[in-house]
Amino acid sequence: MKKAAVFMISIFLPLVLIGQIVDRFDRGELTGGAIDWQGNTENFIINAQNELQLNDNQAGESSIFFSYQPDNSLQWDLYFRMEFNPSVTNRLRIFLVADDEDLFQGNAFYLDIGENGNNDPIYFIKQTDGSGEILAAMQSGAVAFDPAVARVRVIYDGNENWELQADYQGDSLFEDRIIVENQPIEISEGYFGLHCSYTVTRATLFFFNDLRIGKPIPDTTGPQLLEIIPLMPNSIELVFDKLLDLDSASDTEKYSVSGIGSPSEVFPVSDPGSRLELFFDDELENGAEYLLEINEILDLRGNASDISSEFVFVIPEIPLPGDIVINEIHSLPSSTTLIPEVKYVELFNSSDKFLQLGGLRFSDRTRTVTFNQGMLAPGEFLIICDISDVSHLESFGRVVGFSGFPIINNTSDDIRLEGQTGDILFSVGYRSDWFDDPLRGSGGYSLELINPFINCQSRVNWRLSEDVSGGSPGRANSVLNENFSPGIPELMFGTYSDAGNLGLHFSVELDRNILSQPPELTLSPAELNYELAFDPLTPNVLEWLFDPQPETGILYEIELQQMRSCGLDINQGVDRYSFKVPDIPLTGDLVINELLYNPPTGVRDFIELKNTSEDRYYRFSDLLIYHRRSNGTEATIRPSIDRIIAPEDLLTFGRETRLLHSAYDVENPFLLQDIDLPALDNNRGSIVLSSFHPDEVVYLDSIAYSENLHDPLLRNRRGISLERTDPNLSPSVPAAWYSAATISGGATPTSENSQRRLPPEQQEEEYFFLASRTFSPDGDGFEDFLQLEYRIDRPGYIANIKVFDMNGNLVNNLVRNKSLGTEGVILWRGENDRGEKARVGIYVILVELHNIDGNRKRQRLTAVLAERLN
């Protein structure tokens, strides 16, 4: 661009530059230093990031400046950032040289940023006696939007010629360049200044750095190769540190790749530009090493370079679910172990592919961060953490830090890694019971994935680190077991949604390819149309979407074969499930069948429900459970899970029902259900069970429990449940409840109650029976123990059972003061009280029973302890 006007200033003094002016803003104050800024310095600060920042608290205009002596050739460099959309009222002017400290009054050259609309360029302005004239406008719209960022370089060659350069990424390529001719500087002593105009909301959003004023720095070095980027199997992109002479750079003979040769075509990515795309006739091998040689590549000033660079050709693929796993979670840091006391997550590429990281999202319940770029090689580990913690973890391997990294709660959180399109690559919902190790669970030890090569994400595939340091970031996990698999999937129960869809819940996570490779399924009646659905956030559930919905009153039966787990374990058996559209229960359809309100240490309260109907199905979420404590406080809970309760089901629910296994024999663990059951009063209280009907809440059953319902002969009632003796009895009748038999363990969750009233026709005069009078405890699998079966007409009997030899000597106190249920089995394995095998011979079993009413029963039985003859 050529301008005819000449800038004449009446002061003609020698043009001398005193040294070089550089300000990196790495000090505490603007004034009093080597560069003594003047003007409205009270409205500017040097911030914690070592940037000059406007820091006003009201709308206005602020200028700062310093004086210097221009030379006959000059170069100005400055970085600026405006964190808003510039406008006429929010505007920046950079005075390169002015002859008056009142920057707008005299003569000057300056850059102007800010006008209304979306086309804001950087203007180059010549000011004469306070009146401005536009000499040049740079790229339209380049500084129109938030944030408006540029690194500018202005060069005056001493021959009245100017070169304006701008890089809108804040880098130093300066792709936007303009020449202005015939504009002399004739100032012997001048001022450099910054002038900001702003509204109150923008009064702290101007930032500056990297100021330099001095002689032009000669450009004598050739371009250097920064990066080689694979694009397609037959093309690569070259990234240089300078703008190139594109005419010269398009010569294909300048480039050669070992084993491939010269490209057939070379294209610039932009003009002007620092990037080239090379296309070859032959494809490059993914993962292979190559040597690129470049002969005499030129920049815009004609500087040449010869380049030789080795590179690995890798085109990263988009990861699929399970390709990248969350491999380690350090959520509970502690100073008690050697691992740094910071939170981190380790990712691992379990595939044989080079995987693209750009666009992946990592999140917990409240925060999400996104990978901007990067690649993960096969078998490579990557530690991710908050950006402030990177320095603590760099010694362990590759680390990527994020601002606003997810908090990762100490012992309970849901974290996941999502692909570019939102599909879930891997997710983990860890809970406090994952930290149940008495030595390592208190902190300092990571959760580690056992087998990263199977797409299993639930607790069964996780364990606390066994490494003495507390974790294994950047290397194989201490608990690694590539042979581990969770086992075959077993059908546990079904749910039925309001939309009429069925969910089948399995014991382990299912194969995530179950929809593309479905198991063998049959449904009868076959007239019902369905579609299968699978949600990776609930990986142990297979959904059946019906259209139309199932009909009320019809029994549907499903058979499943060849069900596969996430570890590809195959269930060779047949799972069968029957269901009807659930009814809403009426009084007596569902009863409270057992209640544990004073549990032993390490176990939580539970309530057991029984479906007393013969052919009706109900839904857990249609129920309401009310509890009133002895102090009058109340709690009500409505289950959220749409679990189906089938006829004769004994659904046992409470908090952490898995703990029941440690204290009781749980006959059917698939009938356990966790809900947020309020803590029951340990002494007395009441529970009311109701159901939701369209227009009302219907009473189903209740219990007003207290110590008075227990067996009065029981001295310690802790850990002893109350069992329903007869579901047909009113729950308010004391005879409807009794203490579970201690000989049955004190509670019978998920199984028939030990205390059941027997129908009169089933009562017998004798209560104990021997299945066989002869037994031989020799381990051959045939009659190895004596089996005493009993049936008693009513609950509440305490038993003492002793074994005597024929001489009347006591051999074994088999049962001592144990409460019995109404029926059961007691075993004698032929041992004496010292644990030794008794002698061969005839033995007398003496049974003595008594209850609180003073009733006593006595019975003798004889048995033979035999020995097999050789």
C-alpha angles and dihedrals in degrees: 000000000000124000124193099201119100121212106225121187119184096226111092108183130141110286106232129165113208104215124301124306115221127166120180091167092234096140136078103249137040095212133061097028134104086289108043107199115204135189125051093359091148087071094056133067139183102239131211090269090059093251130133105244134184107237110181126142099211141038116279147093127288131186132187126182146158133205126245140161113252119223124216090263124033144176123203121195126183139156118212136177128188112190096209140049106285117234141162090279095042104047144145130213121188111200108206094183131355132169096218132053085223087075097201097047106068139023123314150143115231146160117241123204120181138059136145119275134034101288101075112154128177105266123210107215132193112203120202118185090338095312118114130218124188109235097174143355120211127208112338115244094005093124100026100103141057115302101030102196133171143151106214130197122187120187125193111191099199090247095088092268126124131195117198118198130181135181111195094196091060090248128117105253093098097200092173108073133165132179121215117189137199098023109126127196111222104172122122097190120021146162135242113207148167121217122191126190115191151159119235093264091056097042094110101033104088115099133181139181147154098044116181131168118179146099115324111273109234114239105221104144126095124235118283125214111244103176145000112212121191109224106172134350089275103034142062135185122226119208118199131189094234140043110269136225092247096195090060094037093058092068104111092202091069091072134063133171119200112255091005106059130207122343120257092221138018121197130181114232090218139357113263093023151149097211131082132187117214121199122197132196091228127055122245118232116250110245094013125128120240140177119229118200123190123189119210104335110187132213124212092274093052097255109151134209135186110212134194117180135169117215142170113235107226129161105191117222127221106261120244125210109294095017091102115033133191095244105176135016120197098186101142107051120185139178089233093082135052096246111101113269094247134101120253143156125216122214123200131196101225093176132083091241135095102243131207116235099185111110096015114134127213118194147163127197094295112017139049131192127189130215110235096198144327142106136246118215123216110285093008123142124216125191115207124191145136112309091242091060099051094098091057093056106036093095090064097058141276113001133185118193126201133197108235093019113184112274094233100209116238103249107356129043144122113233129174145173116224130195127235091272095045098261113143112249095180135345135185130192105190122185138192093267088065086071095054097125107117093218104035103026096081094072148290097072125100127227106243131197112241100206116015092180095072120064095238114134107169129096095278089072096048134078137167112266117270093199112118090228092058100252147013108236114177095013143063115305119258090232094048113147114165090188094058119115130166096235133242120329114250123195110247109173146322136246128205119206129210087251090062098253125139124224120197112204120207133198095245138023115286128232106277090222091062093117095052092040104030124187124243108285135180128181127190133231082041094205091085112098118214145169125209121234132187128193115198089211089064099034097169093060128086111194127210113206108199127203111213102019119253116273121251116255097019119118111226122197128199128193122195128189134177094022110177129211126218086264089053093249106157124218103222092189130079121260115204127193129181126192146160129203099279119254123212107251126241129207111308096011091102119026136185100252103176137008131195108188101154103047127186120255112292095021131094132221118274140190122205121206126198126205100218096185124103100221111002125107124207137189126238093216091060090066133090122205118200124189128188120190126213091257091057099255114139137205131185127192133183114198113238098204116092092218117165116234108207126202112291091008114151100207111192116195139177141104119316094353090179086078089069089077090069093060108023143035104258104199097187112023091181087071092062116103127186118219134154094266111179114243108270122230108263094216111035141336143130135260124197123193117204139166133223116243123180094264105015149021111250124209113236108170143326146189131208098202130195141140088277091075092058127091103277090217091062109101097187114038097173110120092015116119129212111242129201107243094195126006089207093062118090109260089231092064109095091220089064091074136050140160114274112253113268088215086063091052099267096280138039108205114185093004138083114290118261089222110061129150108238121219111256094245090061095055119110134198090231118053105192125058134181116226087206129002093214128063136166115201095204100122096248092125094247119107092331093160140030112251117209110191121191140190119184127189096229140012126254104067121139115212135210114182123183133181120216132183121230091270091059095253116147108244104171137005090215099177125015120192095325121158112235131214121228091268138008148115132271121194131209112193095193098262128134126226090276091057093251124131111264121235124267110269149083119313134191119221112205116199120193122182131182138166140196092271091063095253113148131190128188129188136172126206130178128214138175123232101206136185125221115247118232 
